[in-house]
Each structure stands twice: as C-alpha cells, then as structure tokens.
Amino acid sequence: MADEERNGVATEAPGEPQSGQDGDDDLDYEVELKTPFGIVELEFEPLAKRERKERERRERAALRAAKRARRKAQEEAERAAKRASTRRTVLIVLVLALVVGGAVALAVWLFARPDEEPDEDVAELAAGEPEPRAFMDRIRARLRRAIREGRRASRQAQREQQQRYRELTKGR
C-alpha cells in the first residue's frame, strides 16, 4: 500500500461497497490516480454486474414505455368517447329540430289555410255539412270548426269589451 501511495496510485479492496451504492456482493474496482491536474478515479465493474445493470435499465425503460402506451391508449379511448358523445348530442339536436319542423309544418297545413267561407256563416254551414268519412278529413274539419268558433267568440268578447269601454268613457 505504501508503494502504491508513493507512485500516486491508490486502490480499494474488491467487493467493498462504494459510497452511494446498494452494497451488492459483486466485485467492482476503483483506482485513483494522483496527477498534477488532480485525482483521476477509474472504476472497473465486472462484466456480469454491468450486464445486470443494463438489463435492469432496459426493464425499467420497457415498464415506462408500457405505462406511456397504456396512458396513451386510455387517453385515446377517452377522446373517442367524447367524440361519440358529441355525435350523439348533434344527433339529438337534429332529431329535435326535425320534430319541431314537422310540428310547424303540420300546424301550417292544418291552420294557415285561408278560410273558404266567411266566419259569420260558419254556424249555418257547419250544421248542414255532412261529416267526412276519412279519419284525417274528420280531424281537419273538427279542428277548423273549433278554430272558427274560437275566433268568433273572441271577436264577440272584444266587441263587448269595446262597448263597455265606450259606456264608461262617454262623459269624458
């Protein structure tokens, strides 16, 4: 040992755990060379230990890659679910728009036609009209009759209110 220190070479005994190591029983060697520029440390590990460490690093890398792949697949599944949800929402909105459009078209078809006869003669004509045989024709005729009667009642109520208003405001 004294000879080595005089020459500027110091070695550690094989098998002693180095600082910061896990205390493996594998052999590794450390050589310190003292030079005018400072101390140079050289470490030598046996081939089996190096191969084991590299294998462990590869295994850890493979585990990390598998985790990343799993996480990426999960995120992709979540994105696909969101896209499907968005498509369902769009489909629901389109169906609702179609239903509303159909209801408006039905209302226009049933109620927005000009009257064939004046409202004043509805009561006399309705009494003399035969009931249509087809189901839709009967429904249409009943709805028209109800609408006409409602309009007539509304006009009559409006006339009565105007008459009362005139009577109340005559003196003013």
Secondary structure, 3 states (H helix, E strand, C coil): CHHHHHHCEEECCCCCCCCCCCCCCCCCEEEEEEECCEEEEEEECCHHHHHHHHHHHHHHHHHHHHHHHHHHHHHHHHHHHHHHHHHHHHHHHHHHHHHHHHHHHHHHHHHCCCCCCCHHHHHHHHHHCCCCCCHHHHHHHHHHHHHHHHHHHHHHHHHHHHHHHHHHCCCC
